[in-house]
Amino acid sequence: MAKGVVEVRGKDVEVREDTFKAYRGVRWAIISIVAFAAIVAVLFLAGFFTTVKNGGPHTPTQSGPQAP
C-alpha cells in the first residue's frame, strides 16, 4: 500500500495514501477559503475608499441633470 508523509505538530508522520490525499485536500480547501476572503476584503476596501474619495454615495437624482 502506498504511503505519504504529513507534518503533525512539527513531526513527520507516515500515513496511508488515502489519508494523505484527504489531508492535502483539506489544506487546499482552507487555503482557497482564505484567498477568497482576502480578495473580497480587497474589493470591498477599494470600493469603500473610492466612495469616500468621491464624496459619498449619491442617489440617481443627485448625480443626473438638474431639473429647471
LOTI-92786 format. One record per residue: x, y, z of N, C-alpha, C, O in turn; residue number from 1; chain; residue in three letters. Coordinates in steps of 0.02 Angstrom, whole numbers, plus 50000, padded with zeros to 5 digits. Example, Ala and Ser with C-alpha at 12.3 -4.5 7.8 and 13.67 -1.06 7.14 Angstrom:
<recs>
<<50660, 49716, 50390>, <50615, 49775, 50390>, <50660, 49835, 50390>, <50712, 49834, 50423>, 1, A, Ala>
<<50642, 49888, 50354>, <50684, 49947, 50357>, <50645, 50002, 50394>, <50670, 50057, 50402>, 2, A, Ser>
</recs>
This chain:
<recs>
<<50042, 49942, 50000>, <50000, 50000, 50000>, <50045, 50062, 50000>, <50096, 50064, 50034>, 1, A, Met>
<<50025, 50112, 49961>, <50064, 50174, 49956>, <50059, 50214, 50020>, <50009, 50213, 50055>, 2, A, Ala>
<<50112, 50249, 50034>, <50116, 50290, 50095>, <50130, 50363, 50076>, <50156, 50377, 50022>, 3, A, Lys>
<<50114, 50407, 50121>, <50129, 50478, 50113>, <50152, 50505, 50180>, <50140, 50473, 50232>, 4, A, Gly>
<<50186, 50562, 50180>, <50211, 50591, 50242>, <50177, 50658, 50253>, <50177, 50701, 50209>, 5, A, Val>
<<50148, 50667, 50312>, <50117, 50731, 50331>, <50152, 50757, 50394>, <50179, 50718, 50433>, 6, A, Val>
<<50151, 50823, 50402>, <50182, 50853, 50461>, <50127, 50867, 50513>, <50080, 50903, 50499>, 7, A, Glu>
<<50134, 50838, 50572>, <50086, 50848, 50626>, <50125, 50873, 50687>, <50166, 50837, 50715>, 8, A, Val>
<<50110, 50934, 50708>, <50143, 50964, 50766>, <50219, 50961, 50762>, <50253, 50947, 50811>, 9, A, Arg>
<<50245, 50975, 50702>, <50317, 50977, 50694>, <50351, 50910, 50681>, <50412, 50908, 50672>, 10, A, Gly>
<<50313, 50856, 50681>, <50342, 50790, 50669>, <50314, 50762, 50604>, <50255, 50770, 50589>, 11, A, Lys>
<<50356, 50728, 50566>, <50334, 50694, 50505>, <50304, 50627, 50524>, <50334, 50586, 50559>, 12, A, Asp>
<<50242, 50615, 50498>, <50206, 50553, 50513>, <50191, 50519, 50447>, <50166, 50551, 50401>, 13, A, Val>
<<50205, 50455, 50443>, <50190, 50416, 50383>, <50119, 50389, 50387>, <50102, 50355, 50435>, 14, A, Glu>
<<50079, 50404, 50336>, <50009, 50383, 50336>, <49992, 50350, 50269>, <50032, 50353, 50222>, 15, A, Val>
<<49933, 50319, 50266>, <49911, 50287, 50204>, <49898, 50340, 50151>, <49888, 50399, 50167>, 16, A, Arg>
<<49898, 50319, 50088>, <49889, 50366, 50032>, <49822, 50401, 50035>, <49818, 50461, 50021>, 17, A, Glu>
<<49768, 50366, 50052>, <49702, 50398, 50054>, <49698, 50451, 50109>, <49667, 50503, 50100>, 18, A, Asp>
<<49729, 50437, 50165>, <49731, 50486, 50220>, <49773, 50547, 50199>, <49755, 50604, 50215>, 19, A, Thr>
<<49828, 50535, 50164>, <49871, 50588, 50140>, <49833, 50633, 50091>, <49838, 50694, 50096>, 20, A, Phe>
<<49795, 50604, 50045>, <49757, 50643, 49996>, <49702, 50683, 50031>, <49689, 50740, 50011>, 21, A, Lys>
<<49670, 50654, 50081>, <49618, 50691, 50118>, <49649, 50750, 50155>, <49620, 50804, 50156>, 22, A, Ala>
<<49706, 50740, 50186>, <49741, 50793, 50222>, <49760, 50849, 50174>, <49751, 50908, 50190>, 23, A, Tyr>
<<49786, 50831, 50117>, <49806, 50880, 50067>, <49745, 50918, 50041>, <49749, 50978, 50028>, 24, A, Arg>
<<49688, 50883, 50032>, <49627, 50915, 50009>, <49600, 50965, 50059>, <49577, 51019, 50040>, 25, A, Gly>
<<49603, 50948, 50122>, <49580, 50994, 50174>, <49625, 51056, 50176>, <49600, 51112, 50183>, 26, A, Val>
<<49690, 51045, 50170>, <49737, 51102, 50170>, <49722, 51150, 50112>, <49721, 51210, 50122>, 27, A, Arg>
<<49710, 51122, 50052>, <49695, 51165, 49994>, <49628, 51200, 50002>, <49621, 51257, 49980>, 28, A, Trp>
<<49580, 51167, 50033>, <49515, 51198, 50045>, <49522, 51259, 50091>, <49493, 51311, 50078>, 29, A, Ala>
<<49561, 51252, 50144>, <49572, 51307, 50190>, <49608, 51364, 50155>, <49590, 51422, 50164>, 30, A, Ile>
<<49659, 51348, 50116>, <49696, 51400, 50080>, <49650, 51436, 50031>, <49655, 51497, 50023>, 31, A, Ile>
<<49606, 51400, 49997>, <49560, 51430, 49949>, <49511, 51477, 49984>, <49496, 51531, 49958>, 32, A, Ser>
<<49485, 51456, 50041>, <49438, 51499, 50079>, <49472, 51563, 50102>, <49443, 51617, 50097>, 33, A, Ile>
<<49533, 51557, 50127>, <49570, 51616, 50149>, <49584, 51663, 50090>, <49577, 51724, 50097>, 34, A, Val>
<<49603, 51636, 50033>, <49616, 51677, 49974>, <49552, 51712, 49951>, <49554, 51770, 49933>, 35, A, Ala>
<<49496, 51677, 49951>, <49432, 51707, 49931>, <49414, 51764, 49978>, <49393, 51817, 49955>, 36, A, Phe>
<<49422, 51754, 50043>, <49407, 51807, 50092>, <49453, 51867, 50082>, <49430, 51924, 50088>, 37, A, Ala>
<<49516, 51855, 50066>, <49562, 51911, 50055>, <49543, 51950, 49993>, <49546, 52012, 49993>, 38, A, Ala>
<<49523, 51917, 49940>, <49502, 51951, 49878>, <49439, 51992, 49891>, <49435, 52049, 49868>, 39, A, Ile>
<<49391, 51964, 49926>, <49330, 52001, 49942>, <49346, 52062, 49985>, <49318, 52116, 49973>, 40, A, Val>
<<49391, 52055, 50033>, <49409, 52112, 50075>, <49443, 52167, 50034>, <49428, 52226, 50045>, 41, A, Ala>
<<49486, 52149, 49988>, <49520, 52199, 49946>, <49469, 52236, 49903>, <49472, 52297, 49897>, 42, A, Val>
<<49423, 52199, 49872>, <49372, 52231, 49831>, <49327, 52276, 49872>, <49309, 52331, 49850>, 43, A, Leu>
<<49308, 52254, 49931>, <49266, 52295, 49975>, <49302, 52360, 49994>, <49273, 52414, 49990>, 44, A, Phe>
<<49364, 52354, 50016>, <49401, 52413, 50036>, <49413, 52461, 49977>, <49411, 52522, 49986>, 45, A, Leu>
<<49425, 52434, 49918>, <49435, 52477, 49859>, <49371, 52515, 49844>, <49374, 52575, 49830>, 46, A, Ala>
<<49314, 52482, 49847>, <49250, 52517, 49836>, <49236, 52567, 49890>, <49211, 52622, 49876>, 47, A, Gly>
<<49251, 52550, 49952>, <49239, 52596, 50008>, <49281, 52659, 50001>, <49255, 52715, 50008>, 48, A, Phe>
<<49345, 52652, 49987>, <49389, 52710, 49981>, <49372, 52752, 49919>, <49379, 52813, 49920>, 49, A, Phe>
<<49349, 52720, 49865>, <49327, 52757, 49806>, <49266, 52799, 49823>, <49260, 52856, 49802>, 50, A, Thr>
<<49219, 52770, 49861>, <49159, 52807, 49880>, <49177, 52865, 49926>, <49150, 52920, 49917>, 51, A, Thr>
<<49221, 52855, 49973>, <49241, 52908, 50019>, <49276, 52964, 49980>, <49265, 53023, 49994>, 52, A, Val>
<<49318, 52945, 49933>, <49356, 52995, 49894>, <49309, 53037, 49851>, <49322, 53097, 49842>, 53, A, Lys>
<<49255, 53008, 49826>, <49209, 53044, 49782>, <49155, 53082, 49821>, <49110, 53110, 49789>, 54, A, Asn>
<<49158, 53085, 49886>, <49111, 53124, 49924>, <49049, 53087, 49947>, <48999, 53119, 49964>, 55, A, Gly>
<<49051, 53023, 49948>, <48995, 52983, 49974>, <48948, 52959, 49919>, <48955, 52980, 49861>, 56, A, Gly>
<<48902, 52916, 49938>, <48856, 52889, 49888>, <48805, 52942, 49866>, <48786, 52985, 49906>, 57, A, Pro>
<<48783, 52939, 49804>, <48735, 52986, 49777>, <48675, 52947, 49750>, <48682, 52892, 49724>, 58, A, His>
<<48616, 52977, 49757>, <48557, 52947, 49727>, <48556, 52965, 49654>, <48591, 53012, 49634>, 59, A, Thr>
<<48519, 52930, 49613>, <48518, 52945, 49540>, <48495, 53017, 49526>, <48518, 53047, 49477>, 60, A, Pro>
<<48451, 53045, 49566>, <48429, 53114, 49553>, <48484, 53165, 49568>, <48486, 53218, 49537>, 61, A, Thr>
<<48527, 53150, 49615>, <48581, 53196, 49631>, <48636, 53195, 49579>, <48668, 53246, 49566>, 62, A, Gln>
<<48648, 53138, 49547>, <48702, 53133, 49501>, <48681, 53149, 49428>, <48723, 53158, 49385>, 63, A, Ser>
<<48616, 53152, 49415>, <48591, 53166, 49348>, <48585, 53241, 49336>, <48604, 53281, 49378>, 64, A, Gly>
<<48558, 53260, 49276>, <48549, 53331, 49261>, <48497, 53363, 49308>, <48451, 53329, 49331>, 65, A, Pro>
<<48506, 53427, 49321>, <48461, 53463, 49365>, <48397, 53482, 49327>, <48400, 53500, 49268>, 66, A, Gln>
<<48340, 53479, 49362>, <48276, 53499, 49332>, <48271, 53575, 49334>, <48297, 53607, 49379>, 67, A, Ala>
<<48237, 53604, 49283>, <48231, 53678, 49281>, <48186, 53705, 49334>, <48176, 53766, 49338>, 68, A, Pro>
</recs>
